[in-house]
Amino acid sequence: MIRINVTSVLVDDQAKALAFYTEKLGFIKKTDVPAGGARWLTVVSPADPDGVELLLEPDGHPAAGPFKQALVADGIPFTQFAVDDVYAEV
């Protein structure tokens, strides 16, 4: 059966994003490989380290900025996360 292996979130600074996703949200770093001027940098849930990887994708493509701005302006989330108990997490 087909499944999602990697999905991306567009970030303006990979190091800052890595710190946020690991230190604030509790993800763990899975892959960190140089890729030209950026890195192939993924994080995973500690509950499923072999599960879906979230790629911290540099937003350097010319379409990324307008795309992100349009989503924010319209209040549309691009990536959503889930927890068993949101009150316990907060």
C-alpha positions as CSV (number, residue, x, y, z in Angstrom):
1,M,0.0,0.0,0.0
2,I,1.3,3.5,-0.8
3,R,2.1,5.7,2.2
4,I,3.7,9.1,2.8
5,N,7.4,8.8,3.6
6,V,8.5,12.5,3.6
7,T,6.6,15.7,3.6
8,S,8.0,19.2,3.6
9,V,7.5,22.4,5.6
10,L,9.0,25.6,4.0
11,V,11.5,27.3,6.4
12,D,13.5,30.5,6.0
13,D,16.3,29.3,8.3
14,Q,17.1,25.6,8.6
15,A,19.1,25.9,11.9
16,K,16.4,28.0,13.5
17,A,13.7,25.6,12.3
18,L,15.6,22.6,13.6
19,A,15.9,24.2,17.0
20,F,12.2,25.0,17.1
21,Y,11.0,21.6,15.9
22,T,13.3,19.7,18.3
23,E,13.5,22.0,21.4
24,K,10.0,23.4,21.4
25,L,7.9,20.7,19.7
26,G,9.8,17.6,20.7
27,F,10.7,16.1,17.3
28,I,14.0,14.4,16.9
29,K,16.5,14.9,14.1
30,K,16.7,12.0,11.7
31,T,18.7,13.1,8.7
32,D,21.1,16.0,8.2
33,V,23.1,15.8,5.0
34,P,24.7,18.7,3.1
35,A,22.8,19.4,-0.1
36,G,24.4,22.3,-2.1
37,G,23.9,25.5,-0.2
38,A,21.3,23.9,2.1
39,R,20.8,20.6,3.9
40,W,18.6,17.5,3.5
41,L,17.3,18.0,7.1
42,T,14.5,15.9,8.5
43,V,12.8,15.4,11.8
44,V,10.5,12.7,13.1
45,S,8.2,12.1,16.0
46,P,9.9,10.3,18.9
47,A,6.8,8.1,19.1
48,D,7.5,6.9,15.5
49,P,11.1,7.3,14.6
50,D,10.7,5.2,11.5
51,G,7.5,7.0,10.4
52,V,6.9,10.0,8.3
53,E,9.8,12.4,8.0
54,L,9.2,16.2,8.0
55,L,11.7,17.8,5.7
56,L,12.8,21.3,6.8
57,E,12.8,22.6,3.3
58,P,14.5,25.9,2.5
59,D,12.1,28.5,1.1
60,G,14.5,29.9,-1.4
61,H,12.4,29.1,-4.5
62,P,10.8,32.4,-5.9
63,A,7.3,30.9,-5.5
64,A,7.8,30.0,-1.8
65,G,7.5,33.6,-0.3
66,P,4.2,34.5,-2.1
67,F,2.8,31.1,-1.4
68,K,3.5,31.3,2.3
69,Q,2.2,34.9,2.5
70,A,-1.0,34.0,0.7
71,L,-1.7,31.1,3.1
72,V,-1.1,33.3,6.2
73,A,-3.3,36.1,4.8
74,D,-6.1,33.6,4.2
75,G,-5.6,31.8,7.5
76,I,-4.9,28.4,5.9
77,P,-2.6,26.0,7.7
78,F,-0.1,24.2,5.4
79,T,1.0,21.6,7.9
80,Q,-1.0,20.3,10.9
81,F,0.2,18.2,13.9
82,A,-1.8,16.1,16.3
83,V,-1.4,15.1,19.9
84,D,-3.4,12.8,22.1
85,D,-4.1,15.5,24.8
86,V,-3.6,19.1,23.7
87,Y,-4.1,20.4,27.2
88,A,-1.3,18.2,28.6
89,E,1.0,19.4,25.8
90,V,0.3,23.1,26.6
